[in-house]
Amino acid sequence: MTSTEHHSTRTTAAPVLVRHAVGRGTLGGVGLVLAGAVSVQFGSAFAALLFPRAGALGVVALRVTLAAVLLLVITRPRLRAHPRADWAVAGGFGLALGGMNILFYQAIDRIPLGAAVTLEVLGPLLLSVVASRRAAGLLWAGLALAGVCLLGQGGFARLDVAGVAFALGAGGMWAAYIVLNARAGARFPRLDGLAIAMAVAALVSLPLGIGASGGTLLDPGVLGLGLAIAVMSSGVPYTLELLALRRLPTATFAVLTSLAPALAATAGFLVLDQGLSLPQCAAIALVVAASAGAVRTGNR
């Protein structure tokens, strides 16, 4: 799972059948994945800085719409000769993508970025546990649950309840995104399915953003920041992930992307001055460990 269009958007790779030798290529691939993940999380942090001017719905509308335009221009997807079933998958993929971003941005408008990503990653984690069908999956699920309980130590009163609900909802959408991304990848060549899905997500988010922020979205400063966020959260990560997947096994790639909560907490601290207590840092570490363990178990 990737960080994932903070998710954010995220991409899911098809299984790689080629053995990758450990060497400069592998180390370079690790660096590419980490650079992409850092770009996604810092893009989310900078997006939060724009909330006071354009609102959470306005920012997500800008981010998704501008990212959709960039993808459509770059990929120029073929829109003909696709049966209805393909369009249904692409439409569902787009709804999951749009819902994931809308809910996630609502979450980080209310709770710290690190906590939001920690809760959000539970969706893909649960998907990994269910898909593995292994007893060890229950161990990782229990470890993640312990992390969530630690995150809300003393009750979730310190975390906005609506923010927690939005983050969990984004996690559910992230799991749906992963499943539909894989199906779209099997039906559409290159990044065509992702480009079409992003366009659908833009059609969903743009009316909400216009309704919430109105003409503010056309302010040159807001547009410029929105473009920068779209590039950081979509353009750069997608490019780096595609390059990384040519050098790394899928399992290694997925384990590395499990670091998202820790990177998000770092971005929140450096950009938004969002400090976390020691128990909350420990909670993030537990969820990261559970995510990595679940991915490794599922790929054995």
N, C-alpha and C positions, 0 to 999 in steps of 0.2 A: 504494500500500500504506500502511496506517496502522499506527499503533502498536497495528496492531493490535493487548486484553483482555489485552499484557502484560498484548508484545505485547501481557500482556498479550492484552484483546480488542481487535480492530481491525475496522473496517468497510471495505468496498470498494464504491465507488459505480458506478452504471451510467453509460455514456457520456453526457456532456452535449452536446446538439446546439445549444444557444443560445450565441451569441457574448457574451462578457462584456466590457463596456467598462471601461477602466482608470479608476478613480476611487475615491471614498470606499468604495463597496461592495466593490471588490476589495481595498483596503487593510484594510478591516474583516474580510474573509474570511481574509486572511493572518493577521491577529491572532487570529482564532478558531481556526485550525488550530494555530498555535504554542502557544496557551494550552491546547488539548486535548492536544497532544504533551507539554507540560511537566507537565500533570496526570498523564498516564500514567506517565511516567518517575519522577516524585517519588512517585507511588503505589507503584511497585515498590521504590523506595528505603526508604520507610516500612515496606513489607511485610517487607523484610529485617531491620528492627529488631525485628520480632515473632518472627522465627525462633527465638531462644533460649527463648521462652516456649511457643510452639505448634508449632515445627518447620516446615520448608518445606511438607510435605504438609498439615499442619493449616492453615497460612495460606492455601494455594491453595484448600483445601476451603471455608474461610470466605468467601474473596473471590468464588469462582465461585458458591457457593450463595446468598449474600446478593444478588449481582448478578442471579442468575436470578429470585429472589423479586421484586426491584424491577422487573425487566423484565416479568415475568408480570403483576404488579399494574397497571403502567402501560399496557401494550399490550393486555392481555386478548385474546390471540390466539384466533382461531376454530379449533377443533380438528376440526370436522366437515367433510364433503364434500371431503376431500383423498384422492386416490388413493394407492396404495402407493408409487408412484414418488416422490411428494412426501415421504412419510415417510422413505423411504430416503435422499433427499438431506439432509433435516433431521437424520437420525440420523448420517450421515457427517460433516455439518457440526459437529454436537455433539462427536463423537469427536475431530475435528481440533482443535476449540476446547479441549476438555479436555486432550488430549495436549500441545498447545502450551503451555498454562499450567503443567501439571505439570512438563514438561521444563525450561521457562524458570526456574521457581522453584527447581528442583534446581540449575540452573546458577548462579544468583546467590547460592546458598548456598555456592558453592565458589570462584567467581571474581568479580572486580570487575564491577559493573553495566555500565560502559561497554564492557568487553571482551565481556561476554555478549551485549549487543545488537548489537555489531559483528559477531560471529560469526553471530548469529541472522538478521540482515538478509540474509545470503548466500542464504538460501532464496528470498525474494521476488526478489532480484536475479537469481538463476539463472532463475527463472520469467520475468522480464521479458526476459532475453536470448534465451531459447528462443522466447518468443512473438513477439518482434520479427522474427526470421528475417532479420536484417540483419548485414552484415559488421562494422558499427560495434559491434554487441553484443559481439563477441569482444574489442574494445579495452577496453570497460568491464569485462568479465569478467577480463581480464588485470590491469587496474588494481586491481580488488578483490582478486585473488590476491596482488598485490604488497603490498597493505595487510595481508592476513592474515599473510603471511610476516614483515612488519615487526612486526606485533603479537606474533608469537612469536619475535622476534629472540633468537638464542642458544638456540633450541629452546623448546618449550612447557613446559619444566620449571618456569618461573616461574608458569605457569598450571596449575592442577589439571587433569590429563588427563580425569578424569570430568566436570569442569565444562565443559571444551571440548566433549566429546562430547554432553553434555546440551544445550548451546547450539546446536550444529549440528543435533541432532535437533529442537529447537524451531523452527529455521529451516525444516526440511523440513515440519513440521506447519503452519507459517505459510503456506508456499506452497500446501499442500492447503486450508487455511482460505480463502485468497483465491479459489481456484477454486470451492469449494463454497459460499462466501458469495454469489458471483455467481449460481450456479445456484439457490440458495434464494431470492434476491431476485427471480428471474424467476418463481418458483412461488408465493411467499407475499406477501401485501400488507404494506405498512408495515414494521414491525420484527417481524412475527409469526415469520418464519423464524429470526431471531436469538434471539428469546425462547425458542422451542422448542429450538433448539440449545444455548442456555445451560442449559436445564433438563436436557438430556441430559448436558452436561458436568458439571453438579452431581451427577448420579446416578453418574458415573464417579469423580469426585474425592472426594465425601463419604465413601464407605466407606474409602478410603485414608487420609483425614485422621483419621477416627475411630480407625482401627487404629493410627495412628502417635501420636496425641496424646490420645485418649480424652476424659475429662471436662474437660480443660483448655479445650477449645473452648467450653464453656458458662460459663466464667469471665466475669463482666460486663465486666471490663477488656479481655479478649481479644476478646469479642464487639463491644465498642464500637470498638476499633481495626480489627477486621475489617470493620465496616460503613463506617468512614471510608476504608479502602483500596478497598473495592468501589465507593464513590461516586467516589473520585479516579481509579480505573483503568477504570471503566466508565460510570457515570452522567454525569459531567461531560464526558468526551471524546466520547461518543456524541451528546450534545446539541449540543456545539459543532461537531462535524464535520457534523452534519445542517444546521445553520445556515450553515456555511461553504460547503457544496456548493451552496447556493442563490446564492452570490455568485461562486464561482470555477470556472474550467474544471477538469475532472477531472485533466488533465495537471499543472496548476499545483499542485493539491491533493496529488498523488502526489509531486511533487518536494519539496514542503515536508515531507512526512512522512519523506522520506529523511534528514532531520536527526536522526532518532531516536538513532543512536549517540552523536552529539555531546551531545545533551540528556541522555542516560543517563549519560555520563561526568561531566557537570556535576552531576547529581543525586547520583551516587555520591560525588563529592568533597565536596559541601556537606552531605549528610545522613549519609553513612557514613564520611567521612574516607578515601575510597579514592583515593589519588594515582596518577597514571599518569606514566610517563616520557615524555620528548620523542618518542622513536621510536614509542611506543604512541599518543600524541596524533596524530602524523603518520599512523599506520596508520588511525586512526579517520577522519581527514580524507580519506584516499584512498578508503575504503569509502563515505563519504558522497558524494564526487564521483562514484564509479562508479555508485552507486544513482541519483543524480539524472540522470546522463548516460544510463543505460539506460532510465529512464522517459521522458525526452524523445525518445530515439531510437525507442522503441516507439510513441509517440503522433504521430509525423510521418506 
